[in-house]
């Protein structure tokens, strides 16, 4: 087994260089020596599809559990190739963890120029340690080395922004309808918010216990303007629609959301509702039917 620097390594380990295949294919080909060491070439020889229940494995990363699969490519009968796959939930975590490698991968795909090796032009390495517990069929992922972002605060904003995820989806030709949902943020973060288009947003005043639902073509531009009914809002969140949602669609979605929220909170509308808290919805225009 290879010499390693980490302590408390319980199982045979392979130190993988983080590369674009990890992000683009949600998995990695396992080297032959690792397959032989781990018994992969024996236990998963018949697993040619992720739909085979025998291909199921468990992957642990940062104390959390994820579903994974090991499959065997039968194209080369003399020397089968084994691959470890994982789902979208772990993929998103790995993109956030190895941010510099993920950003370099996006840069490479945006260029669409195969004549230049992006790793030669932007040279750095990040490493993911992969251990395998054969008895329990568990893989353990550990981020062994992460490249520090050149502009850490900017990168932090970028990775949390829907813009990066939209670019990534477009590069992967994902045509499925997708809404990019964000969590609550304090008002002071608006100054460093990256502008996004086509949104529904919610404002909250935690001191006065007020809520407001709105829509906007541009989030930062709209939230920088005054909201007379909730002047002292201190938190905001938003959802970004795909470009296929038009202004008219967005308007009706806003009305629907306002009407739904009004069913649970006090408001100016005379509706049958369940008051689930002492917060009040302060929107002026609320459909009654």
N, C-alpha and C positions, 0 to 999 in steps of 0.2 A: 504494500500500500504506500502511496505517495507520502512524503514527509509534509506535514502541515504545521501551521503556526498556532492554530486554535487549540484550546484545551477543552476537556469534557466532550470530546467527540465520541459518541456511543456506537456509531455504525460506520461501515466502509464508506468512504467519501470520494466524490468527484468534484473538483473545482472547475466550474464552467465559466468561460469567458462570456459575458453578456453581449449578445449581438442582435442584429435586426430580426433574425428568425424567431427569437423568443417573443417579440412583439407582433410580428406579422403572421405567424403561424400558430401562436398559442401553444408552443411546445418546443421540444428539442430532441434531436437524434441522440441516442445514448451510445457512447463509444463501446467498441467490442470488449475491451478489457473490463469495463464497468459491468457490462451485461454478464460476463463470465464470473466476475467477482461476486455479484449480487444474486446470481442464479436466474437472471431475467431470461436468458436463452433457454432455460428449462421450463420455467413457470408460465411464460407467456408465448411459447412457440406457436400455439394454435389460435392466438388472439389476433385475427386479421382486421377486426372492426371495433370501434368504440361502442357499438351496440351490443357486443358480446359481454354479458355480465362478468365473465372471468377476466375481462380487461380492466375492471374497476380497481382503482387504488385510492388511498387517502394521502393528501399532501398537507403538511403543516408548515406554516410560515408565520413568524412573530406570534406564536401561540394560538393562531386561528386555523381552523380546519377547512380544507377545500377538496372538492371532488377532482379526481384525475383519472387518466387511462393510460395503459401501456399497450401498444399494438406492434405487430410484427409484419413487415413488408415482405411478401412472398415472391417478389419479382426475381430475387436472387436466391434460389433455393440453397445453393452451396454456402452462402453467407448472408442469412437474413438480416435485415436492418430493423432495429427496435427504436420506437419513439415514445417519449413521454409527453402526454397532452394535459392541458388544464383548461378550465372554463374562464368566462369573461371576468368573473369576480376577482380571481387571482391575477388575471392579466392586468386589470386596472391598478391593483396594488403594486405589481412589479414595475409598471410604468412610472408610478409615483416614486418608488424606491430608487430605481436606477434612472433618474430624471435626465441626466446628461446623455446617456446612451439612447434614451427614447427621443430626445430632441435631435440628436445627431441622425437617428434613423428617419425622422420626419424631414430633416434638411435633405437627406439623400434622396428620398422619394419625391420631394418637390422639384429637385433638379432634373430628374428623369434622364440622367446621363450615366450610362454604365461604363464609360471609358475612364472614369475617375474613381479610385477607391477612397471612399469617404474616411475610412479609418486611417489611411495614410495622410490625408490632408488635415484631419482633426484627430491627432493621435492621443488616445488615453484608453485605459482599460478599466472595466468594472467586473467584479467576479461574484458569482453565485455558487455557494457550496451546496451540493446535493448529497444527502445521506440516504441510505435505504435500509429499512428494517424488514428483512425478508419474512421473518416469522409472522409479523402482523400486517404485512403488505402496506407499509407506511413509508412515504418519502418525507424528508425533512429539509426544507430550504432555509438557508442562512445567507444573508447579505454579508459577504466576506469583506468586500472593498467597494466603496462608493466614491465616485469622483465629485468633489465639491463644486457646485455650480459657480460659474464666473460671476454672475450677478444674482446672488441667492434670493433677494427679495423680489426681483423681477420674475425669476423663474418660479418662485412660489406662487406669485399671482397668475402666471401663465398656466401652470399645471392645474390650478383651481378654476380656470376660466373655461367656459364652453367653447371658446374659439379653437383651442388646441384639439379638443375632442371632435369638433366639427371638421377640422382639417384632416385629422386622422381618419375619420369615417369616409370622407370624400376620396382620400387617397386609396382606401381599401374598397372603393366602389360600393359602399353600403347604401342601398337605395331605400331601405326600410324607413318608415316614418318614425322619427325619434325626437322626443322633447328632452332638452338638457336642463335638468333640475338642480337648483342650487340651495344651499342651506342659509340660515339666518346670519347676517353680518351686522356689526355695529355701524352706525351712521358715519363715523370717522373714516371708515374704509372706502367710502364712496370716492374720496379724493384720489385714490390709487386704483380704482376699479377700471378694468379695461372695457372700453365701449362694446356693447353687444346690441344687436338689432332684433326686432320682432319678439317682444317679451310681454308676459303678464307678470306683474309685481305685487307685492304686499308690503305695506308699511305698518309698523306697530309703535304705539306710544306706551311704554311699559309703566310710566308714572301715572298717566291719566287713564290708562286701560282703554285705549282706542285702537281700532283696526281700519285699514283702508285698502281697497283692492283697485288696481288700475292696469291699463295697458299702454304700451308705448312702442313707437318705431325704433327709438334709441333710448336705452335705459339711463345712462349717465346724464344725458341732456335733459331728460324728463325729471329725474330725481333732483337735479340741480335747481329746478324751478320750485316755486312755492306751492304748497298744498294747504290752502286756507283751512280746510276742515281738520287737518292733523299737522299743524305747524311744527310741533315739537317731537315728531317721530324720532325714535332713537335706534330702531333696527329695521332692516329691509331684507327681503329675499326675492328671487325671481326665477322664472322658467323661460327658456329660450325655445321658440318654435322653429321648425325647419322653414326654408324659403318657400315651400309650397303653400304655407299658410299666408293668406293675403290679409290686407288691412281689414277688409270686411269680415273675414273669418275671425280675426283677432278680436274685433269689436263684439261679435256675438259670443265668443268664448268668455270674454270679460263679463258680459251681462249674465251669462250662465253661472260663472263662479261667484259673482256678487250675490245673485239670487240664492245660491246654495249656502253661502256663508250666512246670509240673513236668516236662514232657517234655524240657525243655532245661536245667534247672538242678537242682543237688543239692537234696534236700528230705527230709522224714521218710518220704515214701512210697516203697515198693519198686516202682519202675517201670523199664521199659526207657526209657532216655533218652540224649540226646546232650548231654554237658556242654559247653556252648559258652563258659563262663567260670567264674571262681572264685566267682561270687556264689551264694548259697544262698537258696532260697525257704523262708520260715519259717512259712507257714500251717500250722496244726495239722490242719485237715480237708481232705484231698485224696482225691478219688475214685480208686480203683485200677483201675476199669474204666469 
